[in-house]
Amino acid sequence: MAAESLLRSPAAADTRMATLVRVGLTPVVVGTALGVGYGNIGGALGEAAFLTRYHHPSDAMLQALAAAMQAGCVIGSLFAGWLADTQGRRRTILIALVCVVASSAVLLVPALAPHTDNLAPLFVGRALLGLGGGLACTAVPIHVSETAPASYRGAVEASFQFGVVLGILIAYALN
């Protein structure tokens, strides 16, 4: 009886809410970042300044650049389960975030060297972003399913997909 009253106490409710926010925020933030990565290339590839800077690359080159992220996602997702099992879910999510930060640094290279017309940093940056995304698409749902309170698990799991779609919408709106 004492345990039941403890679970219904305001302190227990605060702890449950804090856990829900902590667990629920990760999939939304990671999903939104991934969605922005998916959606932002469309605006760049159609931009006249981009095409002029890189000497009007062929359609095949532009398609390959757009697909570099998805190729990275496939590679990341192939290794994500193994990495999550051997290194843990949190560490795998941290590795995914390191890939995303590294991709951001690589994608800054053209901005820091405005006279270069090499597409290689864009390919590498998008592939790294995809690698992190592939890891995250596997590790985040696993982590959430193991840590979310049972009564909120479905909603928290769905928040990852909501974050991805929200990120794509943000990217399209900014494009």
C-alpha positions, 0 to 999 in steps of 0.5 A: 500500500505504501508503494502505491501511494509513493507512485501516486505522489507529486514527486513520482509524477515529477520524476515520470514527467522528467523521464518522459521529457528526457527520453522523448526529446532525443528522438524528436531532436535527432529526427528533426536534424536528420530530416533537415539533412534529407530535405536541404539538398533540393534547394541547393541543387536547383540554385543558380549560384550553386550550379554556376560555382560548380560549373553546371555539373551533369544531372548524373553528378547532381543525382549522385550528390543527392544520393550520397546521404542515402548511401551513407544511411544504408551503410550506417544502418547495416552496422548500427545493430551490431554497434548498438549491441557491442558498444551500447545504445547511448554510445552508438547515438553519440557516434552518430552525433559525432558523424553529424558534427564531422559532416557539418565541419566537412560541409563548411569547407566550401564556405571557408574556401569560396574560390574552390569548385570541388564537389568532393567535400559535399560528397564526403559531408553528405555521406558522413551525414548519412552514416550518422543518420543510418546509425541514428535511425536504428539506435534511437528507436532501440534506445527509446523502446528500452527507456520510455515508460511503457504507457508512453512508449508508442508516442515516444517511438512515433516522435522520431518519425515526427521529427524526421518529417518536421525536419524535411518540412523545415528544410523545404520551407527554408529552400 
